[in-house]
Amino acid sequence: MPNHQLHFEIEDTGCGMAPDELDKLFQAFVQTQTGASYQQGTGLGLAISQQFIKLMGGQIAVRSQVGCGTTFTFDIPVTVVDASTVKPKQLSRQVLGLEPNQPTYRILIVDDRADLRQLLVKMLNRFEFELQEASNGIEAIEVWSSFEPHLIFMDMRMPIMDGYEATKRIKANVKGQATAIVAVSASTAEKGRTMVLSDDYDDFIRKPFRESEIFDALHKHLGVRYIYDEPHNTQESNQTEALTPEALAGLPADWLMSLEQATIECDLELILTQIDQIRDRHESLANALTALANEFLFNQILDLIKPDI
């Protein structure tokens, strides 16, 4: 039987909500006045969160004040397990480059949000891909016709023309049959719709995605081959064996403070920048910290910086 409780509190300093709005907060497809003013989301997030918490034996509560922010709280019953029964996690290998003697692959990135397009562009620009962008379905069809991409990462929800219609029109063309189209969406409901329309789509990736999912899709549908670094295992890697609080304690205090702040903020790019500053003198430590960061194991990094907290 569970003999412990994990307590969670998620607090923001946003606009807050009036008391009369709290009753409808967890209703599916219903948004508060504050949420609707941002014109994003579907009104499903909190309803889904509430159901997940109930499935785990907990209840979610909320308190809010207009102009001051909102706090959500919940407790989850848990059972302590023997650490020896947990299998060590095999960390994914990092892509360093493309194997030689491959075609130059053309990739089209379609999303109405410029920041999300740039995330993929930044991820793929390190390699020898030809990249084009489109912000809606009509643009996607126009760029596809002239660019003839090998693969399209297609957002599903966009203004003017959504990804469903754009994909149908592309696949209806003989030339479009040779184009792999990967649906990209943050909505749970859209995954089900993608499965129903599986004849139109070649694959589905949920937002937020990991870098490895993008590279796996390119390998699966185009046969792209990569050059990897050496795989790291959290228990078997010699680098990780060197990663101890004592080892980090010998590093400059100002550097540790900067790494701690970047980790608290969950800023992966800044974390990796900080780690690179010690790579020349402490390569094994830098490699081991990089492996933790790329797997988003930020709590482990904080535990190494301040083990007594």
N, C-alpha and C positions, 0 to 999 in steps of 0.2 A: 504494500500500500504506500502511496506517496507520504512522505514524512517531512517535507520541506515546502516552503512557498517562495517563489521568486516574485518580487514586487517591482513593477515597472511604473515609471512616471514620465510622460512625454509632455514637455511644456514649451510653449512658444510665447513670443512677445508681440503677437500680431494684433489685428483689429478687435478680436474678441467677439462674443455673441451675446445677444440679449436673452434673458431667461425664457421668453416665449418661443425662441428658436430651438432650444435644446431638445424639446420633445420630438421634433422631426429629424433630428441630426442623424439617426441611424436608419432612417427609412431609405430603401433602395430607390435610386433615380430621383431623389429629392435633395436639393441644395439649399442651404441657408442663404439669406440675403448677402452675407459677406462672401460666401463661396461663389455665388452667381456673379458677383461684381468682377471677379477675376477672369470669367469666361473661359475657364479650363476645367477639365474633369467631367465625370458623368454622374456624380452622386452615388457611386458604388463603393468607393474605397472604405469608408467607415462601416458600411453594412457588411462588407466582406470581412473586415477586421473583427467586427463583433462576433460573427459566426465562427471564425477561426478560434477566437478566445474561448467561446462557449464549448467548442469541440475539445479544447484542452482542459476543460473543467474550471474555467475562470469567468469573471464578469468584468465588463469595462464600465467605468464611470467617468463623468466629465464635469468639470467646473469651469466657468468662464465669466469674464467681466468685460463689458464693452470698453474698448480703448486700452485694456491692460493685457489681454491675451487669454489663452486657453490651456488647461491642463487635463490630460487623459491619464487615468490610472487603472491598473488591473493587476491581479495576482494569479499566478499559474502554479498548481501543485506539481511537484517534481519528486523523483526518487533518486537518491544517490547511487551511482553505479561504481563498480570496481574498475579503475582505470586500466587494469591489465586486460580487461575484456574488450576494450575499444581498439579496433584495428587502426594502425597508423595511416594517416591520409597521404596518398601519393600526390605530391604537388605537380601541377601541369608544367610541361616544358615551355620555355619561352621561345618565340619565333625570332630568330636573328636576321633572317633574310630568305630569299628565294633560291632554290637550287638552279644552277645554270642550265642553259639550253632548253628553256621553256618559251612558249609564245608570250607576247605582250598582251596581257588580259585587259579587256576594257570593262570597267565597272560603272554603272549608273546608280547614283544615290538619290532617292526621291523622298523628300520630307518637307512639310510646310514650315517646320521650325529650322531656322538657319543654324542655331547652336547645335542641334542634333546632326544636321548634315556635316557640320565642321568637325564634330567628334569622329565620325567615320572617315572623313577626309584626312584628318590628322593621323588616325590609326593606320590608314592604308598608304598614305603618301610616303612613308618610310621605305616602301618597296616599289618595284618597277611596274606598277599598275597605271593604266591610263584612266583618269577619273573625270566624270561629268556629274553635274547636279541638276535637279529639277525641284520646284517647290509645290507642284500640284500635278494632277493626273494628265491634264492637257499638255503641260510642258514636258512631262515624262514621255508621252507618245511622240512629240515633236523631236526631242533629243534622241529617243530610241531609233527613230526612223533614219536620222542622219549619222548617228554615232555607232549604231549597231553593236551595242554592248553584249559581252558574253553573259553577264549576270546583272540583275537589277535588285537592289535592296529597296523594297517598296513599302513605304508607310501606308497604313490602311485608311486612316482618317485625315482627310485634307479638304480644304475648301475648293470650290470651282468644279473639280472632279476628284472623287476619292480613288483610293488604290484599287478597290474592287473593279470599278468600271474600267480604269486604265488597263488593268491586267487582262480583263476579258477582251478588250479591243486589240491589245498586242498579241495575245494568244490566238485570236481569230485569224491573224495573218500567218501565211505559210512561213515567212521569215521569223515571226515571233515564236514559232514552235521550237526554234533552236536557241532561244534566249531563256536562261534559267531565271526565275523570279522568286525571290525569297520575301515572304510577307513579314513585316516588322510592325509590332503593335504592343501597346501597354495594356490593352483591355482583355480580360478573361473571356468575355463574351465573344470577342472577335476571334479567339483561337478556335472556338467551336465552329464559327462560321467558316474559318479557313479550312477546317477539316471537311466540312460539307462541300466546299468548293475546291476540293483537292485536285481536281483535274486542271484547274487554272494555275495553281501555285505549286512550286516545286518543294517548298520548305516553309517553315515558320520559326521566327525568332522573337521571343518576348522582350520588351523593354522593361527595365534596363538590362542590356545585354553585356556579356563579358567579351573581352577581346578574343578569347579562345573560340567562342561560338561563331564569330565572324570568320575566323581563319578555317574553322572546321567546315563551314558552309562552302567556302571557296574550294577547299580540297574535295569535298563530297560531290559538288556539281560541276566543277571545272577540271578537277585533277591537279590543282595547284600543289606543288611540292615545296617544302620548306627546309631551311637549315635551322636546327634547334640548338639551344645550349644543352648542357648535360642535365638530365633530370635530377631533381632533388627530392629526397624523402625526409620527412620531419624527424625520423629517428635514426636513419642510417647514413645521412649525409655527413661527411667530415666537416663541412662548413657549419652545419647546424650544431655539431658537437662543440664548436668553438664559440657558439653564440650563448653567452652566459651573462648574468648581471655584472659579474666581476670584470668580464672583458669590456663591457660598455663603460663601467665606472672609470676606467683608465683613459677615456676619451675627454676632450675639452668640455668643460661645463657649459659654455655658451652654445656649443654645437648640440649637446644633449638637450638643452632647453629649446632650441629651435626645432629639433626633431620631435620632441614631445608635443610642442604646439601644433606642428603640422599633422601629427598623428591624431591629436584630439579633434582637429578640424576635419579629419578624414580626407585630407587633400593629397591624393595619391601622387600627383605630379610634383608637388612640393616635397613630399617625403622622399621620392626618388632623387630629387635634386640635392637634398641634404645628404643622402647616403653617398652620392657621387663625390662629395667633398672629401670623404675619407678613403676613397677607393685606392688611391695610389699607395697609401701607407698601411691600410688594413683591408686588403682585398677579400680575404675569407669572411671577415665580419660584414663587409659591404655586400657580398654576394648572398650571404645568409639573410641579412635584413631585407634585401631586395626580394628574395623568395617569399618572405612573410608578407611584405607589402603588396606584391602582385596577387597574392591570394586573399587580400583584404583582412589579414589576421592582425588588425591594428591593436587589439587588446593584448596580444602576446608581445608586441613591441613595447607597449606602455609598461607591461609587467617587467620587462628587461631593464627599462630605464629607471623605474622606481619599484623594485620588488617588494618593498615593505608596505606599500599602500594597498 
